[in-house]
C-alpha cells in the first residue's frame, strides 16, 4: 500500500499560516540587512561597520531560525520522530552559532571603541536570552537526542522544554525591540521625531518582528495542528504508563 494514502492530511489552515510565518521571517531579515546597508553604512568585520554584524546576526539566529526550529514538528508531521528531532536540534545549533557571531561582534566593537558593556536593559535581556537559549539546547540534546536519557526523564522534562522554547522566542523578540529603540536613540535622536525614513523603517521592522512572533505562537498553540504521534510512539507511551501503574506491558486489559 502507498504510504501516502495512510498519512493524515495537513490540517486546514496550517499551510497558510506556515507560509505567512516564512514570509514575515524572511522580510524581517531582509529589512534588517537593508537598514544596516542603506542607513548604517553596510556590514563588515572592521571599523564602525563591525557593529552592524550584531543586529543582523541576532535577527537571523535568535528570531528567524529559532522560530523555524520551533515549527519543525508542525511542518514535518509524517516523518520519523528521530529525523524531526535531529532537524530541530540542528536548526537550533545553527541559530546559536550565528547568534554567537553577533555577540562576539558587538563585544569586540565595544572593546575597540572603548565603550562600556552590559549596562542597558537591551543588553541584559539579550545576554539572558542567549545564555538560556544555549542552556535550553544543551538540556534538549541531553534529554532527547543523547541515547542515555530514559523515557521517564524525557516525559518529565518535555513540558518545561516546550514552555521555555516559546518563552525564549518571546524574550529574543523583546530584546530585538529594545535594541532597535536603543540604536535609533543613539544614531538619530535629534531627527527621530520628524518621521525620517530610517526611523519609519526601523519601526516597521519592530512591528513585523512582533507579527512574526504572534504567527509562530498561534501555530504552536493550535492543538489540532500538533504533530500526530506515530504508532510506535503510542505503543511506547502506553507501555510506560502501564509499567508506572505496576502492571506488565503485555497484561490483558
Secondary structure per residue as TSV (DSSP state, phi and psi in degrees):
chain	resnum	aa	ss	phi	psi
A	1	X	-	360.0	142.0
A	2	X	-	-67.7	127.4
A	3	X	H	-60.8	-31.7
A	4	X	H	-64.3	-25.1
A	5	X	H	-72.2	-27.9
A	6	X	H	-91.5	-6.8
A	7	X	S	-81.6	136.8
A	8	X	-	-67.2	142.8
A	9	X	-	-69.1	157.8
A	10	X	-	-66.6	129.6
A	11	X	-	-57.4	147.7
A	12	X	T	-61.2	132.5
A	13	X	T	93.4	-23.5
A	14	X	H	-63.1	-46.7
A	15	X	H	-60.9	-38.0
A	16	X	H	-63.8	-46.9
A	17	X	H	-69.1	-33.3
A	18	X	H	-64.1	-42.1
A	19	X	H	-63.8	-41.0
A	20	X	H	-63.0	-41.2
A	21	X	H	-62.1	-40.8
A	22	X	H	-70.5	-37.7
A	23	X	H	-62.2	-44.4
A	24	X	H	-65.8	-42.7
A	25	X	H	-62.8	-46.4
A	26	X	H	-66.0	-33.3
A	27	X	H	-66.8	-43.1
A	28	X	H	-66.9	-35.6
A	29	X	H	-64.8	-46.6
A	30	X	H	-64.1	-40.9
A	31	X	H	-67.6	-37.1
A	32	X	H	-63.6	-44.1
A	33	X	H	-62.9	-39.8
A	34	X	H	-66.1	-40.2
A	35	X	H	-59.8	-49.3
A	36	X	H	-65.7	-36.0
A	37	X	H	-78.8	-42.9
A	38	X	H	-80.1	-39.4
A	39	X	T	-113.3	-18.3
A	40	X	S	-111.8	7.3
A	41	X	-	94.4	-5.9
A	42	X	-	110.4	-172.4
A	43	X	-	-128.6	129.0
A	44	X	-	-162.6	159.6
A	45	X	S	-94.7	52.9
A	46	X	S	-162.0	151.2
A	47	X	G	53.0	-146.7
A	48	X	G	-70.3	-20.9
A	49	X	G	-71.9	-14.3
A	50	X	G	-63.2	-33.1
A	51	X	H	-59.6	-35.2
A	52	X	H	-66.1	-17.6
A	53	X	H	-64.3	-33.5
A	54	X	H	-61.8	-57.8
A	55	X	H	-62.4	-37.5
A	56	X	H	-66.0	-45.2
A	57	X	H	-66.3	-38.0
A	58	X	H	-69.6	-37.5
A	59	X	I	-68.3	-41.7
A	60	X	I	-65.7	-48.4
A	61	X	I	-79.9	-56.4
A	62	X	I	-81.0	-11.7
A	63	X	I	-116.3	-67.2
A	64	X	I	-64.7	-55.1
A	65	X	I	-69.7	-36.1
A	66	X	H	-62.8	-42.8
A	67	X	H	-62.7	-42.3
A	68	X	H	-64.8	-36.9
A	69	X	H	-62.7	-35.9
A	70	X	H	-67.8	-23.6
A	71	X	T	-89.1	-3.3
A	72	X	H	-55.1	-44.1
A	73	X	H	-74.3	-11.5
A	74	X	H	-91.3	-33.9
A	75	X	H	-78.2	-49.9
A	76	X	S	-96.8	75.0
A	77	X	-	-79.6	-26.9
A	78	X	S	-113.5	-1.2
A	79	X	S	-78.7	169.1
A	80	X	-	-63.7	148.4
A	81	X	H	-62.1	-37.0
A	82	X	H	-62.0	-44.1
A	83	X	H	-63.5	-41.4
A	84	X	H	-65.0	-40.1
A	85	X	H	-61.1	-45.2
A	86	X	H	-62.9	-45.2
A	87	X	H	-64.0	-41.7
A	88	X	H	-57.7	-47.5
A	89	X	H	-68.0	-38.2
A	90	X	H	-67.0	-40.9
A	91	X	H	-63.3	-41.8
A	92	X	H	-64.2	-40.3
A	93	X	H	-64.4	-42.5
A	94	X	H	-61.8	-41.6
A	95	X	H	-62.7	-40.5
A	96	X	H	-63.2	-42.5
A	97	X	H	-63.1	-45.8
A	98	X	H	-64.7	-42.1
A	99	X	H	-64.5	-36.5
A	100	X	H	-61.5	-39.3
A	101	X	H	-60.2	-41.8
A	102	X	H	-65.0	-39.3
A	103	X	H	-66.1	-45.4
A	104	X	H	-61.4	-40.1
A	105	X	H	-60.1	-45.7
A	106	X	H	-73.6	-37.2
A	107	X	H	-66.9	-40.4
A	108	X	H	-66.7	-39.5
A	109	X	H	-62.2	-46.0
A	110	X	H	-61.4	-40.1
A	111	X	H	-63.0	-44.8
A	112	X	H	-66.9	-34.5
A	113	X	H	-90.7	-7.3
A	114	X	T	75.6	26.5
A	115	X	-	-89.5	153.2
A	116	X	-	-73.6	153.9
A	117	X	-	-113.0	153.5
A	118	X	S	56.6	45.4
A	119	X	-	-111.9	-18.3
A	120	X	S	-98.3	161.2
A	121	X	H	-62.8	-35.9
A	122	X	H	-58.7	-46.8
A	123	X	H	-67.2	-36.8
A	124	X	H	-65.9	-46.2
A	125	X	H	-65.4	-40.5
A	126	X	H	-65.2	-47.9
A	127	X	H	-70.3	-30.6
A	128	X	H	-65.5	-44.8
A	129	X	H	-62.2	-45.2
A	130	X	H	-65.3	-43.8
A	131	X	H	-64.8	-45.3
A	132	X	H	-67.2	-33.4
A	133	X	H	-63.6	-43.6
A	134	X	H	-63.4	-42.7
A	135	X	H	-64.0	-41.2
A	136	X	H	-60.0	-40.5
A	137	X	H	-66.9	-43.0
A	138	X	H	-61.6	-45.3
A	139	X	H	-66.2	-40.8
A	140	X	H	-62.2	-42.6
A	141	X	I	-63.5	-42.4
A	142	X	I	-65.9	-40.2
A	143	X	I	-85.5	-36.6
A	144	X	I	-110.5	-18.6
A	145	X	I	-115.6	-27.9
A	146	X	S	-71.6	129.5
A	147	X	T	-61.8	-22.7
A	148	X	T	-79.3	-12.0
A	149	X	-	-74.5	133.4
A	150	X	-	-81.3	161.6
A	151	X	H	-63.9	-35.7
A	152	X	H	-65.8	-41.7
A	153	X	H	-65.1	-41.5
A	154	X	H	-61.5	-41.6
A	155	X	H	-65.0	-38.7
A	156	X	H	-70.4	-35.2
A	157	X	H	-87.1	-18.7
A	158	X	H	-56.4	-44.1
A	159	X	H	-62.4	-42.0
A	160	X	H	-66.0	-38.6
A	161	X	H	-63.4	-43.8
A	162	X	H	-66.0	-44.9
A	163	X	H	-61.7	-49.9
A	164	X	H	-70.3	-24.4
A	165	X	H	-61.8	-46.8
A	166	X	H	-70.0	-39.9
A	167	X	H	-61.2	-40.9
A	168	X	H	-67.5	-33.2
A	169	X	H	-65.7	-42.4
A	170	X	H	-61.7	-46.0
A	171	X	H	-63.6	-38.5
A	172	X	H	-64.7	-42.8
A	173	X	H	-65.8	-40.1
A	174	X	H	-60.9	-41.7
A	175	X	H	-63.9	-37.9
A	176	X	H	-64.0	-42.2
A	177	X	H	-63.0	-42.2
A	178	X	H	-64.3	-37.5
A	179	X	H	-66.6	-39.4
A	180	X	H	-60.3	-48.1
A	181	X	H	-62.7	-42.8
A	182	X	H	-62.4	-43.6
A	183	X	H	-65.2	-39.6
A	184	X	H	-64.8	-41.1
A	185	X	H	-69.1	-31.4
A	186	X	H	-74.5	-35.8
A	187	X	H	-98.2	-37.1
A	188	X	S	-132.1	40.0
A	189	X	T	-54.5	-42.2
A	190	X	T	-77.9	-19.9
A	191	X	T	-115.0	-3.6
A	192	X	G	-57.7	-40.5
A	193	X	G	-73.8	-5.4
A	194	X	G	-93.7	12.1
A	195	X	T	57.9	46.7
A	196	X	-	-69.9	153.5
A	197	X	H	-55.0	-39.7
A	198	X	H	-63.1	-41.0
A	199	X	H	-65.5	-40.4
A	200	X	H	-65.2	-44.4
A	201	X	H	-59.2	-45.2
A	202	X	H	-65.5	-38.6
A	203	X	H	-64.2	-43.2
A	204	X	H	-63.5	-39.8
A	205	X	H	-58.2	-42.8
A	206	X	H	-61.7	-42.8
A	207	X	H	-64.2	-39.2
A	208	X	H	-68.6	-33.0
A	209	X	H	-62.6	-42.9
A	210	X	H	-63.0	-43.4
A	211	X	H	-62.6	-41.4
A	212	X	H	-59.6	-46.3
A	213	X	H	-63.2	-38.7
A	214	X	H	-65.3	-43.0
A	215	X	H	-66.2	-42.8
A	216	X	H	-60.1	-45.9
A	217	X	H	-62.1	-39.6
A	218	X	H	-63.9	-43.6
A	219	X	H	-62.1	-42.6
A	220	X	H	-70.2	-27.3
A	221	X	H	-94.7	-5.2
A	222	X	-	-76.7	110.6
A	223	X	G	-60.3	-38.9
A	224	X	G	-75.1	-8.6
A	225	X	G	-97.0	0.6
A	226	X	S	-69.6	153.9
A	227	X	-	-64.7	124.4
A	228	X	-	-69.8	136.5
A	229	X	-	-68.2	141.6
A	230	X	-	-73.2	165.9
A	231	X	H	-59.2	-41.7
A	232	X	H	-68.8	-29.9
A	233	X	H	-68.9	-40.9
A	234	X	H	-64.1	-40.6
A	235	X	H	-64.0	-43.2
A	236	X	H	-64.6	-40.5
A	237	X	H	-64.4	-42.1
A	238	X	H	-65.1	-40.8
A	239	X	H	-62.9	-41.6
A	240	X	H	-64.4	-44.7
A	241	X	H	-63.0	-37.6
A	242	X	H	-65.2	-44.0
A	243	X	H	-65.2	-39.0
A	244	X	H	-69.5	-18.2
A	245	X	T	-90.7	4.2
A	246	X	T	82.1	22.4
A	247	X	-	-115.3	168.9
A	248	X	-	-87.3	141.1
A	249	X	T	-58.8	-26.6
A	250	X	T	-96.4	2.5
A	251	X	S	-69.4	152.4
A	252	X	-	-73.3	151.6
A	253	X	-	-87.7	360.0
